[in-house]
Amino acid sequence: MVAQCSKCLREYRREDGTVFLRNGLEPWHLLIVALVVLLVFGSKRLPDTARSLGRSLRILKSETKAMRESPSAPETDQAP
């Protein structure tokens, strides 16, 4: 069973006394993830992947901006 610690640190103690953090993502975790991604995709494909991701985000941003600016028309599709 996991009980909340008396401190206000979002840390919990297990029955055996070990402490673990609820949102314990440390910077070295991100480094390990970056290394695994580099090993899986390779250094040649990463710039192409980042470029295409950036294009996709720009398209998504422009589409959402266009949807916000356009007047919302009432739906005319009604089932008979």
N, C-alpha and C positions, 0 to 999 in steps of 0.2 A: 504494500500500500504506500502511496506517495502522499506526504503531508507537506503543507506549505511552511516554510521557515518563518520564524518570527521577524526576521529582518525584512525590509521592503525592497529586496533585490531580485525578485522573481527567481529565486533559486529554491530547489526542492531537495529533500533528503529521502533517500530510500530507507527501507528497514535495516539494511546492513550499514547505514551511516554514510554512504557515499553521497556526494552532492553533485547534482547536475543542473544545468541552466535550462529554462524553458525555451528560450529563443537564443540558444548558445552558438550562433554562427560566428565563428572567429575569422579573422583575416587569413589565417593559414588554410582554412577550409576553402576559401575562394581561390587561393593559390593552387591548391590541389585540383580543384575543378578546372581551372585554366590550363594546367598541365595535361590533364586527361583530354580536354577538348583539343589541345594542340597535337597530342599524340594520335587521336582518332581521326581528325580531319586533315592534319598535315599543314605545314606552313604555307603551301602554295594555295590551298583552297580557302583558307581563312579570310584573306582580303576580299575575294570574290563573294564569299558568304556574307561578310559584313556589308559590302556594297549593296547586294541585293536586299538585305534586311533594311538598310537605310532607305532604299527606293520604296520598298513596301510600306514603311512607316510614313514616308512623305505622301504617298498615294492615300493611305488611310486618313491622314490628317487633313488633306485637301477635300476628301469626300465627306468627312464629318463636318468640316467647315461649310461646305456647300449645302449639306442637309440642314444645318442650323440657320443659314441665311435664307433658304428658300421658304416661301410661305407654305404652311402645312395645308394641303388640300384635304377636304373630307373624303373619306373612303366611299366610293360609289358601288363597290362590288357587294351585291346582296344576293343571298341564296334564294332561288324561287320557291 
